[in-house]
Amino acid sequence: VAGSVGAGLPPPSAKLPPPPPPGAAPAFQAPPMMPPPPGMVFPPAGAPMMPPPPGNFPPPAMPPPPGMPPPPGGGGAMAMPPPPAEEGGLVEEGAWAARFSAPIGLRVSAPVCGDDDVNSKHFTGQTITLDGLEITSTVKAVKIALVAHLNGLVMSKQKLTHAVHGVLKDTNTLAYYNFKPGEPLLVDTKAARGGRK
């Protein structure tokens, strides 16, 4: 009987840990650390971090807001849009006139007429330079300035032609046609040459 009673008690030499005081939380025991997998090496404690690989890596580009096209050239200041163009590729008259703060000049070429032509005294193949014209001057004003250079050919009989715009209208301005300094023009008569009035 004595042997069966002492079988459930620890041997006298074994020491049990003292019981925790009343109200104290049981001590936390960390789980055992798992060994690292084969081939993985961890830097020792206190070692500096590895520097980034060499080379410059630009930050990712931010996409433009919806509805706004990206700036030309891939960055930098956005270019100002050109003034709105009318039908036919002409810039609006007022916007073109705002570009010029000083008068401009025009080069007007006249045809060569034979001796039997009634306009031979007006047209000798001369090239006339008209300076001091405001960009807001009308085609009619240009014709009036040409009278003295064409031996009295009146304005109403002159016809001014441009290589792109064709026959110019008297009421339109130089800005309307987007003329620049030194713009070349051709002068002729409205009536056909060769003796007919």
VEXDREN-2710 file (C-alpha; in Angstrom, 1 decimal):
% VEXDREN-2710
k/r/px/py/pz
1/VAL/0.0/0.0/0.0
2/ALA/2.8/2.3/0.9
3/GLY/4.4/1.8/-2.6
4/SER/1.2/2.6/-4.4
5/VAL/0.8/5.8/-2.4
6/GLY/4.2/7.2/-3.1
7/ALA/4.1/6.3/-6.8
8/GLY/2.3/9.6/-7.7
9/LEU/4.7/11.9/-5.8
10/PRO/7.9/13.4/-7.2
11/PRO/11.1/12.1/-5.8
12/PRO/12.4/14.0/-2.8
13/SER/15.5/15.3/-4.8
14/ALA/13.3/17.1/-7.5
15/LYS/12.6/20.8/-6.9
16/LEU/9.5/22.3/-8.2
17/PRO/9.4/26.0/-9.2
18/PRO/7.8/28.2/-6.6
19/PRO/4.2/29.0/-7.3
20/PRO/3.5/32.5/-8.6
21/PRO/2.3/35.0/-6.1
22/PRO/-1.4/35.4/-5.9
23/GLY/-2.8/37.8/-8.6
24/ALA/0.4/37.7/-10.8
25/ALA/0.0/36.8/-14.5
26/PRO/1.8/33.7/-15.6
27/ALA/5.2/34.4/-17.1
28/PHE/5.2/34.5/-20.9
29/GLN/7.4/32.0/-22.6
30/ALA/8.5/32.9/-26.2
31/PRO/8.3/30.1/-28.7
32/PRO/11.6/28.6/-29.7
33/MET/13.2/30.4/-32.8
34/MET/13.0/28.5/-36.0
35/PRO/16.4/28.1/-37.7
36/PRO/16.7/30.0/-41.0
37/PRO/16.3/28.0/-44.2
38/PRO/19.5/26.7/-45.9
39/GLY/21.3/29.3/-48.0
40/MET/19.8/32.4/-46.3
41/VAL/22.4/34.6/-44.5
42/PHE/21.2/37.3/-42.1
43/PRO/23.6/40.2/-41.4
44/PRO/24.9/40.4/-37.8
45/ALA/23.2/42.6/-35.4
46/GLY/24.3/46.3/-35.7
47/ALA/25.6/45.9/-39.3
48/PRO/24.8/48.8/-41.7
49/MET/22.1/48.5/-44.3
50/MET/23.1/47.5/-47.8
51/PRO/23.4/50.6/-50.1
52/PRO/21.1/50.8/-53.1
53/PRO/22.4/49.6/-56.4
54/PRO/24.3/52.2/-58.4
55/GLY/22.5/54.3/-61.0
56/ASN/20.0/57.1/-60.9
57/PHE/16.4/56.0/-60.9
58/PRO/14.1/59.0/-61.7
59/PRO/10.8/59.1/-59.9
60/PRO/7.8/57.7/-61.8
61/ALA/6.2/60.4/-64.0
62/MET/2.8/61.6/-62.8
63/PRO/0.1/61.2/-65.5
64/PRO/-1.5/64.5/-66.7
65/PRO/-5.0/65.3/-65.4
66/PRO/-7.9/63.9/-67.5
67/GLY/-8.6/66.1/-70.6
68/MET/-5.2/67.8/-70.5
69/PRO/-2.6/66.7/-73.2
70/PRO/0.9/66.1/-72.1
71/PRO/3.4/69.0/-72.5
72/PRO/5.5/68.8/-75.7
73/GLY/9.1/67.6/-75.4
74/GLY/8.3/65.3/-72.5
75/GLY/8.5/68.0/-69.7
76/GLY/9.5/71.5/-69.0
77/ALA/7.3/74.6/-69.4
78/MET/4.2/74.1/-71.5
79/ALA/4.3/76.0/-74.8
80/MET/1.7/78.7/-75.3
81/PRO/-0.9/77.7/-77.9
82/PRO/-0.8/79.7/-81.1
83/PRO/-3.6/82.2/-81.7
84/PRO/-6.7/80.7/-83.2
85/ALA/-6.7/80.5/-86.9
86/GLU/-9.7/81.3/-89.2
87/GLU/-10.8/79.2/-92.1
88/GLY/-8.0/79.3/-94.7
89/GLY/-5.2/79.3/-92.2
90/LEU/-5.3/83.1/-91.4
91/VAL/-4.8/84.3/-87.8
92/GLU/-7.6/86.5/-86.5
93/GLU/-7.1/90.1/-87.7
94/GLY/-6.9/91.7/-84.2
95/ALA/-4.5/89.0/-82.9
96/TRP/-2.2/89.5/-85.9
97/ALA/-2.2/93.3/-85.6
98/ALA/-1.2/93.0/-81.9
99/ARG/2.1/91.4/-83.0
100/PHE/3.3/94.6/-84.6
101/SER/4.0/97.8/-82.7
102/ALA/5.8/99.6/-85.6
103/PRO/4.9/100.3/-89.2
104/ILE/5.8/97.8/-91.9
105/GLY/6.9/98.0/-95.5
106/LEU/5.7/96.3/-98.7
107/ARG/7.4/95.5/-102.0
108/VAL/5.2/96.0/-105.0
109/SER/6.3/94.8/-108.4
110/ALA/4.9/96.3/-111.7
111/PRO/4.8/94.5/-115.1
112/VAL/6.6/95.6/-118.2
113/CYS/4.5/97.1/-120.9
114/GLY/5.4/97.6/-124.6
115/ASP/5.4/101.0/-126.2
116/ASP/2.1/100.4/-127.8
117/ASP/0.4/99.7/-124.5
118/VAL/-1.7/102.5/-123.0
119/ASN/-0.2/101.6/-119.6
120/SER/3.4/101.8/-120.6
121/LYS/3.8/105.1/-118.8
122/HIS/2.7/103.5/-115.6
123/PHE/4.3/100.1/-115.7
124/THR/8.0/99.8/-116.6
125/GLY/8.9/96.7/-114.6
126/GLN/9.7/98.8/-111.6
127/THR/9.8/97.5/-108.0
128/ILE/8.3/99.9/-105.5
129/THR/9.0/99.9/-101.8
130/LEU/6.3/101.3/-99.6
131/ASP/7.5/102.0/-96.0
132/GLY/5.7/103.4/-92.9
133/LEU/2.5/101.4/-93.4
134/GLU/0.5/100.6/-90.3
135/ILE/-0.6/96.9/-90.1
136/THR/-4.2/98.2/-89.8
137/SER/-3.9/100.1/-93.1
138/THR/-6.4/99.0/-95.8
139/VAL/-5.6/97.8/-99.3
140/LYS/-7.2/101.0/-100.5
141/ALA/-4.7/103.1/-98.5
142/VAL/-1.9/101.1/-100.2
143/LYS/-3.2/101.9/-103.6
144/ILE/-3.5/105.6/-102.8
145/ALA/0.2/105.5/-101.8
146/LEU/1.1/103.8/-105.1
147/VAL/-0.4/106.6/-107.2
148/ALA/2.7/108.8/-107.0
149/HIS/4.9/105.8/-107.9
150/LEU/2.8/104.8/-110.9
151/ASN/2.9/108.1/-112.8
152/GLY/-0.6/109.1/-111.7
153/LEU/-2.4/105.7/-112.2
154/VAL/-5.6/106.3/-110.1
155/MET/-6.4/104.0/-107.2
156/SER/-9.7/102.8/-108.8
157/LYS/-7.8/101.3/-111.8
158/GLN/-5.2/99.5/-109.7
159/LYS/-5.3/95.8/-109.0
160/LEU/-3.1/94.4/-106.2
161/THR/-2.4/90.6/-106.2
162/HIS/-0.8/88.4/-103.7
163/ALA/0.7/85.0/-104.5
164/VAL/-1.4/83.2/-101.9
165/HIS/-4.5/85.4/-101.4
166/GLY/-5.1/86.4/-105.0
167/VAL/-6.7/89.7/-105.7
168/LEU/-6.8/91.9/-102.6
169/LYS/-10.0/93.6/-101.6
170/ASP/-9.9/97.4/-101.0
171/THR/-11.7/97.2/-97.6
172/ASN/-9.5/94.5/-96.0
173/THR/-6.5/95.4/-94.0
174/LEU/-2.9/94.2/-94.1
175/ALA/-3.5/92.5/-90.8
176/TYR/-6.5/90.6/-92.3
177/TYR/-4.1/89.0/-94.8
178/ASN/-1.5/88.4/-92.1
179/PHE/1.1/90.4/-94.0
180/LYS/4.6/90.6/-92.7
181/PRO/7.3/93.3/-93.3
182/GLY/8.6/93.1/-96.9
183/GLU/5.5/91.2/-98.1
184/PRO/5.7/91.0/-102.0
185/LEU/2.7/92.2/-104.1
186/LEU/2.0/92.6/-107.8
187/VAL/0.2/95.7/-109.2
188/ASP/-1.7/95.8/-112.5
189/THR/-4.7/97.5/-113.9
190/LYS/-8.3/96.2/-113.5
191/ALA/-8.8/96.6/-117.3
192/ALA/-6.9/94.3/-119.6
193/ARG/-3.7/95.8/-121.0
194/GLY/-3.1/96.0/-124.7
195/GLY/-4.9/99.2/-125.6
196/ARG/-8.3/98.6/-124.1
197/LYS/-9.6/101.0/-121.5
END
